[in-house]
Amino acid sequence: MKKHILFTIITLLGTFVFYNCAKTTIVSPDDFTVATTDTVFRVGDTVKFNMAGHPDQVVFYSGEVGMRYAYANRTSDTSGYTKLFFQSSLQQGVLTNGDSLRLLVSSNLKGYDKASILKATWTDITSRNTKWPATVSNNFVNSDSINLFDFKNVDSINIAFRYIGKKGTAAQQRWKIQGFTLIHILPDGTKTGLFAAPQTAAGTATSAFQYTGWVQCSMKNDTTTGYNVWNVGAANISAASALKTPNGITIASGYPLIFDPGPSVNNPDNDDWVITSKVSVKQVKPDFGVTIKGATNTSLTRFNAVPITYYKTPGTYLATFVAINQDIDKTKKVVRQVKVKVIPR
């Protein structure tokens, strides 16, 4: 059963802000108070917060994971673990002819050109995934949940797929990669998608192609037109500025990543990389609050008897209300906190 919260206003005081060309006085909202009608509630009860005062703004933190005021400014955490997931498909080639797809991590890559890639130190983590395709097929295989948190003590890493193709009487391997997702998971259950869209809310665990920053680099036979490179783009070239790389490969705007050496046999050796942008595996999104009164509202009365769904799980929560008065130059705030104990229905 869902928990509801009602914000009830005791004092119906309007807030008027006067601007003076010479000086603006900002008063701290010290008269703002919050109290609950009870101390213990059951799941599904209506928790009523009685508020008094007249601040310009009020931001509410429920105290649940992802909405805790204590973590409103947290951006990193070295506890928990970081997991990598993806899907791979081998759609052409022979499994035993010396071709290979490697999964690598570097903490000191300085650029995406040949010289920088060769100079960087790469850790081969291919064996951490035991679920690579075992047959040539159009089907995708889900990877293991690959732990990368042994890199938590470095500032940032790059993750790369490296395809090594050997000249031979069989066509080289054709690979597709999709669903590439990197998640930092804390012991309290907070999840942060490390290649996700910018967001204020903690807890979103997805990643997206456009935020991963894929760049390809062909280390061998990079002048060949039409084949021998990954289809994601090249350094300083993106789908927004060009449709093809200098190699003539169409730039991808979404998954799958594709390495296509073409159907010919006796092609020259290939050594081709596709690399993510830098990312910190200890990164987390700050917890967030909900603005229940904006600066343009004259009073809190519009929030009278408005239900907001929180507290779906029994526990003790520290509900926090931040009252703010501000102008373009100054901000003054007060913090009021109330314990909310929720027991089973």
N, C-alpha and C positions, 0 to 999 in steps of 0.2 A: 504494500500500500504506500502511496506517495505521501511525503511530508509537505505541508504547506506553511508558509510564513506570511503573516499579515503585518505590515508596517502601519501602526496607528499613531496619529499625531495628537499629542495632548495640547500643545500650545500652538495656536494658529497665527503665527506671526509672519508677516511679509518681510522680505528682505529687499531693501532698496539700496542701490549702489550709486553714489554721487561722484561725478568726475570733476575735478578742478584742474585747469590748465597748468597750475603751478605745483600742485601737490595732491596726492591721493593717500588717505589714511586707511590702512587695513587693520581691522580689529580681530584679534584671535577669537574663534568661536567657542569660548570657554563655557558659555551657558548651555551648550549642547549636552543632553543627557539621554541615556537609553536604559530601559529596564524591561524585564519580561514579566508576564502575568503569573508565572509559576517557575519552578526550578527543575521539574522532571516532567517529561512528555513521553508519550508512546508513539511508535511509528504510525503515521497517519493522522496524528493530532495536528491542530493548527497552533503553531508557535507565534504568539503575538508580541512584537516589540513595540513598546510605548516610547516615543521619542519626543523630546521637547527642545526648543531652541530655534534659531534662524540662521544656520550657516548657508553659504552660497552653494556648496556641493556636499553630498554625502556618498561615500563609497562603502559598500558592504562586502565583507569577507565571511563566508559561512563557517569556516573552520574545517571544512572537509578537504580531502586530498585534492590539490589543484586550486583551492581557494583559501589558503592559510596566509594570514597577514605576515607571519614570521618569515615567510619565504617569498615575499613580494619582490624582493630585489635579488634573489638567488639566480645565478646564471651558470654555475658549475657545481659539480658534486662528484667526488671520487669514490663514492660507495656504489653498490649495485653492480650492474654489468651492462655491456653493450653487445647487441646481437645483430648480425647481418643475415638477411634472407634474399634469395633471388631464385629465378627459374632459368634453366638452360635447356637448349635443344640443339642436338647435332643432326644436321639435315643433309649432309653430304660428306663423303670421305671414308677412310678406313681407320679403325681404332688402333691398329697395330703397325702403322707404317712410319712411326717416328714423329708424326704431327702431335701437337699438344696445345691445350689451353691452360694457362697458369693464372692463379689468383695471387696478387702481390700487394704488399703494403709498404709505404715509405714514410718516414717522419722528417726527411730532409730534402725533399724535392724542391728545387728552386725555380724550375720553369718546365715548359711542356715541349721543348725542342729536343733533338737527338742528344746533344751534348749534356743537357741537364739531366735527362733520363739515365744516361750512362754513368754520370757522376754520382747520382743518388744511391743510397743504400736501400735495397729492397729485401723485405722478408717474405719468403715464399710460404703462403698459408694454404696452398692448394689442397693439402692432405686434411685440412680441417673440415672440408666438405667431402663426405663419403658418398654423396648422391649425385654424381655426374651421370649423364646419359650412358647407358650400356649398349645401346643399339642406335643405328641411324634411323631417324624417325622425324616426323613433323611435330611430335608431341613434346611438351615441355616437362621437365623434371624439377620438382621442388628441392631446393638445397636443404642441407642441415641448418640448424640454428647455430651460426658460427660466432663464437665468442671472440671479441676484439678488445676486451677491456685490459689486456696486458699492455696496451698502448696508452693507458690513462695518464702516465707520467710525462708524456710529451705534449708540446703545445698543440700540434695538429698532425693529421696524417692525410695521405692520398691513397686511394684504393685503385688498383688497376687490373684489367684482364689483358694478358699477353698471349697472343697467338703465334706459335712457331710452326711454320709449314716447311716441309722438305720436298725438294724436287724428286719426282718419281713417276712411275707408270700409272699411278692412280690420281684422280683429282684430289686436291687438298681439301681439308675439312671446311665445311660451311657451318658457322655457329650463329645462334640467336640467344640473346639474353634479355630478360624482361623482369618486371616486378622487383627491381633492386631497392631494398629497404634497409635502413640502418636505424636502430632504436636503442636509446639509453633508458634502462629500466632501473628505478631506485627501489630499495627494500620496502618503502611504504606504498609501492604500486604506481608512483608517478612515471609516466612514459613520455619521452620526448623523441619525436621523429627528427633525426639529425639532418636530413635533406628535405625538410618540409617547408611549406610556405611560411613567411613571417607571420607570427601570431602573438597575441597577448595571452592566450589561454594555455596553461600547461596541460599535459595529458594527451595531446594529439600524437599518434604514433605512426602516421603515414609518412611516406616520402614521395617526391614527385620528380619526373624526368627533368623538368625545366629548372629545378633548384639543385640538381646534382652537379651540373656544370661539366658534363662529359666533353673531353677533348681527345682526339685521336692523333697518333704519331706513327708513321711508317718508317721503320728503321732500315728496311731493305726494299729495293725495287720500288721506291716511292714515286718514281716518275711514270710508272705504268698507269695508263688511263683506263678507268672502268673497273678495275679489280684491286685487290691487295691492300685495302685500307678498311677500317671500320667506318660505318656510315653516319657517325654522329657529328662530325664537323672537324675543324682544325683550329689551332690557336688564333685568336683574334677574328675568327669567322664564325658567325652563328646563323641560325635560320632567319633571324630578323634582318640580316644584312646581305645575305647571299643564299642562293638555292643549291649551289654545289661548291665542294671544296676545290682547291687547285688541281686535285687529281681527277676531277670530273665526277666525284661521288656525290649523290644527292644527300643533303644535310637532313638528318632526322629531326622531327619536332616532338617525337614521343617514342616509347618503346614499341617493338624490340630494338636493341642494339644488334647490328648485323655485321658479321665478317663474311664476305662472299669472295672467294678467290676465283670464281668462275668454274665452268665445267671442264676446262682443258686439262690434259695431262702434261707432264714434263714442264710444269710452270717453275720458274726460278724459286729459290728459297724465300720464305717470308718471315719477317719478324715485325709484328704490328701490335701496337698498344692502344688501349682506350682507358683513360684515366679520369677519375673524379676530381672535382675541386677539393680544396683543403677543408677538413672538418675536425673538430675536437670531439673525441669520444666521451669526454666528461661534461659536455654541454648539457644544460637543462633549461627549459623555459620557466620563467618566473611564475609563481602562483598569481592569480588575478582576482580582482574584485569587481563587483557589479555596481555601476553608478545608479543609485536610486533617487538622486536629486541632482540635476544639472545646474550649471551656473545661470542659465537663462530662465529658470523657474523662480517665481516669486515666493513660493512656499512649498512645504512638504505635503500639502493637503492632497495633491493629485495622487499620492501613493496610499491614501487611506483605503483599506480593504482591497488591496491588489495582491492576489496570491502569487507566490514564487515558489517553485518546487525545489526543495533541498531535503537533506536529512532522511535518506531512504534506508539507512543502516543504523542499527542501535550503536550507541557510543556516547562519549562526552566530547563536545565540540566547544571551541573558544570562538564565539561569534564576535567579529570586530567591525566597528563602524568608524570610519575616518571622516571627520567633518572638516571642511576646507573653506577658507575665505582667501581670495586672491585677486590680484590685478596683473597687469602685464609685467610688473617688476618684482612683486613680492607675493609670497604664499605663507599663510599661517594655518596650522591645522591642530586638531586635538583628536586623540584616539580613545574611544570608549569600547570596553570589552565586557561580554556577558557569557557565562558558561551555560551551555545548553546540554542537558543530559537526556538522551533518547533511549528508551528501553523497548523491548519487544512488545508487540500488540497483545 
